[in-house]
Amino acid sequence: MTLYEYKHKRNFAKTPEPDARKVNRKKAKLLRFVVQKHNAKRLHYDFRLETKKGLLKSWAVPKGLTLDPKVKRLAILTEDHPGDYIHFEGKIPKGNYGAGTVIVWDTGDYSIDGDLEEQFQKGNIKLILHGKKLKGSFHLVRLKDSEKQWLIIKTKDEYCSTEDVTATMPESVLSGRTNEQVNRKLPRINLESPEVQKGSLEDFPSSVRPMLALPVDKPFDNKDWVFEIKWDGVRSILFLNKSKKILEIQARSGMTITHRYPEITAIAQSLVQCENSVVLDGEIVILNAEGVPDFQRHQKRMNVDSKKDIESLSRSSPSTYFVFDILHLDGRNLKQLEFLERRAILSNVLKKRSPRMRISDYIEEWGKAVFDNAVNMKLEGVVAKEKHSKYLEGVRSPLWLKIKGTVTQDCVVIGYTPGEGNRDGYFGSLILAAYKDRKLQFIGHSGSGFTSEQVQEFFKKLERLKIARCPIDYVPYVNRKPVWVKPKMVVEVKFNGWTQDGNMRAPIFVRLREDKMPEECIIAR
């Protein structure tokens, strides 16, 4: 096992690939693997296993690896590569062997029961991958009467999936870039630029209370405003500080949700361009096949804490972080800058794009057209922002406005009526309230829109919140004797407008909002 063939095929004066040196890692407890996506004459994936001698045993896999145990993928043995190649990502110029772009599609450690070289000689390798995309047991088998043709097969275990991970996660785990993007050289952020210098010096913040939008009824056109898509997901603030080794995602409540989105944290540091620290504001969503947020699928991820379940859901329901603001950059507070100044800085900080993390674009002036397109695409609505608006932390400001395609209201559950028929033993309807002048006020009750599963799940939550007395001053007549609960649970309902006495007309349950606090439920009329 030598690097003669690797060296013979390459001119290291013309290729950026690592030269033919062995890398001897002393007493490495775990050996490494890499899968490199190589867009050469034909797109393929290079699967490499580190040996104890510091070389990379390599196979070209034309269709890439799969998590589906029913699918067998051809793997063609190629020359050994030097250990340094495990980190190689870049463009091999034309005229060189393997000309094209290479990204590190996945990497990590692997476990093997026995010796890799011995199993290789027998043509039967069994190993466990601990990557960011590929996990669990795999089997490499050499075909009979062939030296170079092998099959790589996923062994049945808890990590099996029919999802095509090469299609749903095409980007590099190191840089967040695709093969198409890897050739683009990105300029360094100019910390001396006028926009950045306008920001005052500050210590790295440990939390931020997000600025909120005021609801309005109708879209509008105005040359002094910009209009963004209102993404239906979880409002999220991302904190990155390289020197302090901080990478944290906080929900609007301030709760840490970093562990729930490993596909975002895996690429955030490599995508964001900063000297040391940055704070971003955005929305984490899960998109369906049409590119529309699917909040029902998202809810399955919002309360999961099991590492195995989180990893499984990150593959079956991957999230996307749509970033729409930047609040801090390398010791500078940017919140006092105007919106367009902050967005200019954000465009430089997040030049790299990924299916998992991208900037939420805006259109100037033409709010009605943006709203109509959003409704036609079955999106939630639009957010309008005044071009010169500063970031008012924790404030629901008229400088940011939200216009929804459907009238909705966030409500605090203050009680329920007992159910009948197929809901006997559960609840019939939820009694709802919201804040007006900092005081909870009854605004209606809703019993429709729930699935049978939701009725059972909600009832368990309600049972834990039961109290003896009504938590607000006044509730008009309800059709059955109510059961009161602590005003802790938040739900979103859609309805057909307000009655003269201030109640919602025909409210229908939309979803549970565990990302919102009761105090955020302000009557929107």
N, C-alpha and C positions, 0 to 999 in steps of 0.2 A: 504494500500500500504506500505509494509515493505520489508526489505532485508533478511528476514529469509530464503527464499528458496535459494537465491544467496549464503548466508553464509553456509548453510547446505550442498551444493554440493561441496564445495571447502576446501582444506587444504592449508591455506595461508603460511604455513612453506615450502610448496613444489611448489607452483605456484607463478609466478611473478605478477599475477593479483592484482589490488587494493583490499584492504580489505573492509569490509562491513561498511564503514562510509558514512553517508550522506554528501553532499556538499551543504551548504546553501549559495548561492550567493545573497548578499544583493542588492535589488532593481535593478536586472538585466533588462535592457530595452528590450533586445532580448534574447530569449531562444535558446539553441544550439541543433544541431542534429549531428549525426555521422553515417556513413556507414562503418562497418569494414568487410573486406574480411577475412574469417575464413576458413583456409584449415585444417579441422579436418578429421574425418572419411570420410565425404563427404564435398566437397567445397560448401560453402554457404556464404551469406552476411547477417550481422546483422545490422538491421536498428533501431536506438535508438533516441528517442525524450526526451529532458530534460523537466522535470516538474518544476513547481514553488517551489516544496519542495526539489529540488536538486537531484531527482532520474532520472533514464533513463528508460522510458517505451520502451520495446524491442520486436522486431519481428525478426525471422529468415526467410530470403527470399532466397529460394533454388537457383533460377536463377538470382538473383540480380535485382536491379531496372533498369528501362528503361525510355527513353525519348519518346518512341513511344506510343501515346494515344490509338492505336488499340490493344495494348498488355496488358493483365491483368496478374499480377504476384501474385502468392500465397505468403502470409506472415503469418507465424505461431507465435502466441504470446508466448513469453518465460518469464522467471522471470525478475523482475525489477533489474537494475544494479545501482551501486553507481555512482555519478556524475564524479568521477575521472576516470572512465572507458572510458570516451570520448577521452582521449589521449592515451589509452593503445595500444601498439604495441610491439610484441615480440613472444617468443616461449613458449607455455604451455607444460611442459615436459610430456612424456609418463606416464601413470598411473594416470593422473589427469583428471578431468572432462573437456571435450573440448580440449583434447591434440591436438596440432598442432600449426600452425603459424597464427598470426593475424597482419594485417596491417590496418592503417586508410586509407581506399580507398577514402573517401570524408568526409568533415566536413564543418560546417558553422553555420549560424543562420537560424532560421525559424520564419515565421509570421503566426499567426492564429487569425481568427476573432471569439473571444469568449474564452472559457476556455477549455484547452485540456482534463481535467478530465471529464468534462460534456459531451464533444463530444465522449470521449472514452466509457463512460457508455452507450451512445446511439448507439454505434457501427458505427459511421459515423464521420470521421475526415477529415476536409478540411484545407490544409495548403499550404504555399509557402516556398520553400527551396531556400536559398541563399548560395549555396555551390560553390566549385571550378569546379565540374563536373556536379552536379545536380542543376538545376535552374528552377524556375517557380512553377506552381500549381500542387499539387498532392492530391489524394483522397484515403483515407483508409476506406474500408467498411467491416464490420464483416459479415460473411456468416450466413444465416438463420439457426437456430437450432445448432449453433456451438459457443463455447466460445473462442476457440483458433485460428480458421481458418479465415483469413481475405484476402482481395484482395487489392493490392496497384496499383493505376492506374494514369498515367500521364494525367492531364487535358489539353485540347487544348489551347495553347498559343504560343507566339513567340519563345519559347525555345524547342518546339517539334522537334524531329528528329528521323529518322529511323536508325541512326547509333547505333551500339551495343557498347555503351561506356565502358562496362565491358571488351570487347575484345580490343578496340583501346587504352584504357587508364587503363592498369592493375595495375599500380604502386601506391604506397602510396603518398598522398599529403603532408605528413609530412617528410618522409625520402627519397622519390623517389625510394624506393626499392620494389621489388615484393615479394610475399610470399616465393619464392625459395631463395631469397637473404637475407631475414630478419634474418636468423640464423647465418649469417657470421659476426664474430666480426672483426672489422677493426682497425689496429694499428694506434696510433696517429702519426702525421707527426713529424719526428725528425728534429727540426730546427737547431740542432747542426751538422747535417750530412755534410760531406765535400762538397757535391754538392751545398747545400743551402748556406753554409758559403762563397762560392766563390762569391756569389752575393754581390754587394756593397750596402750600406745602401742608401735609398732614401725615399722621401716623397711619399705618395700615389698619383699616377698620375691621372689627370682628363681627359686625352685623350692620345691616342696612334695612330700614323700613321703606318698602317700595312706594313710589309715587303712584297714585291711583287716578283713574279716569272717571269723570262725571257722566252719568247716562243722559242721553238726549234722544228725542223721538225720531228725528228725520236727518238724512244725510244732507250735505250742503257743499257748494263750491266756494273756494276762497283762496286767492293767490298767496295769502299769508299763512296758510296751513298746509300740512302734509297729511297723507292718509295711508295707514298700514292695515294689513289684514289683522283681524282680531283672532288670535290662535286659541283654540279651545283645549287648554291643558292645565299645567301646574306652573304658576308664576314662580320663578326661580332666580336667585342671585348666586353667581359663581364667584368665589374668592380664590385667587391664585397668588401665592407668595413663595418664590423659589428658595430664597435664603432661609425662610422659616419652615420650609417644607410643608406648606399649607395648600391643600386643594380641597375645597369644601363647597358643597351646594346647599343652600338654605331655601326652604319654602318661605312664602310671604309671612308666615307666623314666626319665623326665626328658627324653626325646627330643622335639624340637619337631615338631609335626605341623600347625602352623597352616595351611600352604599347601595341605594336602589337603582342607580343608573351607571353601572360599570362601563357601558359602551361609550358614555360621554366622558367620564373621568379618564378612560384609557387614552383618549386622543386630545384632551383639552390643552395640556401643557405644550404639546408639539404643534398645535394649530395656532395658539395665541402668541403673537410677537410682542414681547415686552422685555425690558432689561431685568426686571425682578418681580414686579407685582401689578395686578390688575383686578378690578371688580367689574363684573358684567351683569346686566339685567336682561331677562328674557323669559321665554315660556317653553317648557318641556312638553312636547306633544308626542302622540303615537299616531302615525299616518296610516290610512288604509291604502288599498291598491290604487285608488284614484287620487291619492295625495291629500285626502281630507282627514282632519283630526278625528280619531275614534275614541271618545272619552270613556265609553263603556269598557273597551279593552284596556284603557289606561288605568281604570279603577282597580283592576286585578293586580296592578303593580304597586299601588299606593300604600298598601298595608302589609306587604310581604317583607319579612326580615330573614327568612331562611336563605343562606348563601346559595344553596343548590337551586332553590326555586327562583331566586333573583337571576342567576345565570341562565336558567332555562327560559325565563320570560324575556330576558334581554335578547335572546336569539329568536324566539317566536313572535315577540311584539317589541321590536327595537324602537327606541325613542329618538327624537330629534330635538336639539336645543336651538330654538330660533332666538337669536340675540338681537335686541333692538336698542340697547343703550349701554354706555360705558360711564362708570361713576368715579373710577380711580385708576391712575396709571403711574407707576413708578414714583410713589411719594407725592403725587399731585392729586388734589381734590378737584374733580371735573364737574361736580354737580352745579356749580355756579356759572358754567359756560352755557351759551345758548344751544338749543337742540341741534341745529345744523352744524355747529362747531364740534359738538360731541360725536355726531355721526361721521364727520370727516375723520376724526381720530379713530373711531371704531373701524372704519373701512381700511385703515392702515394696519391696525392691530390684528384684524381678522381677515387678512387677504386670502389665506388658505381656506378652502371650503371642504366640507365633508358631508355625506348624507346624514351624519350624526350631529353636526354642529354647523350652523350657517347664519348669516345675517338676514333678518327680516326686512325686506325691501319696502320702500315707500314711493308714493307718487304725489307730486305737488299739485295743488289747486283743485283737481277734478275729483272731488269726493263722491259725487253722485254716481259717476261711472264706476269707481272702485267699489262702492257699495253694491250696485247692481250686479257686477261681476261676482262679488263675494256671495251674494244670495243665489245666483245661478249655479255656482259651484258648490252650494250647500255648506258654505262656511258660516261661522257664527255671526260675522259682521265686520265692522271696521273700527279702528281707533284713529281719531283725528288729533293732531298735535300742532300747536302754534309754533311756527318756525323759530321764534326767539325765546321760547319758554325755557326756563331753568328747571333743574330737577329738584322738586320740592319734596324732600324725604317725608314719607308718612302722611302726605296731604292728598285728599281727593280734590283735585284742582279743576277749575273751568278752562284751564289752558290745555288740558287733555280731555277729550270727549270720546265716549264709546256709543256707537250706534249699532244695535243688534237687529238682525233680520226677523227675529221672533221676540216678543215682549216677555222678559223673564224677571224673576225676583228671587234674590237669596233670602231665605226665611229661617228663623229660629223655631225649632219644634218645642212647644211648651206643654204638649199633652197629646192624647189620642182618645178616640172613642172605641169601645170594644167591637170586634168584628162579628159578622153573622154569616151564615151559609158556608161557603168554602173558606172563609176567613175566621170561622168560629175558633176561638182560642187565641186569636192574634189581634190585630187592630183593624178597624174599619176605615178610619181617616185620621190624618195628622192635623192637630190644631196648631196654627202657624202665627208667628208674630214677627215684627221687625222694628228697628229703632227709628224713632222720630223725636228730635230734640233730646237725644240721649236717653230716651225712655222707651221700653218695649211696649208695642201697641199691637193688638189683635188685628190681623189682616185677612183671615179666612181659614178654611180647612180643605185638605185635599186627600181624596181616597183613590184616585185613578192614576194610571201610569206605572204601577208597580208590577213586576213579575212575581210569580209565586215564591221564587227563591229570595227575592228582595224583601218580601213581606216577612218571611221567616228570619232573615238576617237582621232586619230593622227591629223586629219585636224583641230579639235578644238584647239589642242595644238599649231599647226603651225600658225594658224590665230593670236594667241596672241603674236607670236614672229616676225611677219613680219617687215622688214626694207626696206629702199629704195635702198640701194646699196649692192653689193656682199661683204661679210665679209672677203674674202681672195683676194690675189693679182691676181690670174689667174685661170680661169676655161675654159677648152677647149669647143668646140662646144657641146651643148645639143640640143635634138631634138625639143624642144618647148621653147617658151619664159619663162625663169625661174622667180619664185617669191623667193626673198631672205628672210632669217630669221636669227635671232640672233643665234650664235653658242652655244646653251645651251643644246640641246637635244642629248642624246647618244643612239645609237642603235647597236645591234650586227648583223652581216650578215655572212653567209657562202658563200664560193666562190671556184672556180676551179683553183686558182693560180693567179700569177701576169703576166701582159703583159709586153712587153719590155719597154713601156713608163711609167710604174709604176702604172697602174690602175688594179683594181680587175677584174677578168674574171668571168662573169655571177654571180654577187652577188645576194643572196636571203636573204630577211629579216628573222631573227630568233626571235628577241624580243627587246623590249624597255629595256634599262638599266638605270633605275632611281637611282640605287645604285652607279653609277659611275659618276665622274666628267669629263667634256670635256678634261681637261688637261691629263687625264689618257689614252686617245686614241692615243697610239703611234703606228706608222706603224710597223707591225710585219713581216719584211722580211729582 
